[in-house]
Amino acid sequence: QLQLTTSEKNELTRSLEMVQNQLQAKESEIKREISEYKDRLLQAEKEHQDALTEANQKNEVAIEACQEKISSLEHFITSQKLEIEHLKSNKEQLNNSLKEANQTVGELLKAKVR
């Protein structure tokens, strides 16, 4: 009976060792897979961050270009308004000069008729 029990114990011990070895192998495999997934996740996050950074830089450049264009257009509009005011002033002066010339012509015609 003792020999049978000892034999069963040895068999169970070998089975236990096999199961423990299989569990250790499985644990190592799972740890390796987790490590690979973490590496892939970190790489994906880095690529995502790089893409965001690049997109932000491009957007900043585009915004600066738009702001420069707006500033340029505002300057152009201001200069055009000044030019319009200048032309209005010249027109008024020319109209006044024309009125004076017409009055002078009218007076000369009246003097000539007399």
VENDAVEN-V634693 format. One record per pair of residues at least 6 apart in sequence whose ideal C-beta (glycine too) atoms are under 7 Angstrom apart, sorted by the first residue. I is the first residue (numbers start at 1). GAP is how many residues later the second one is. Records with the same first field share a line. If there is no record, write none. Layout:
# VENDAVEN-V634693
I->GAP / GAP
This chain:
# VENDAVEN-V634693
none
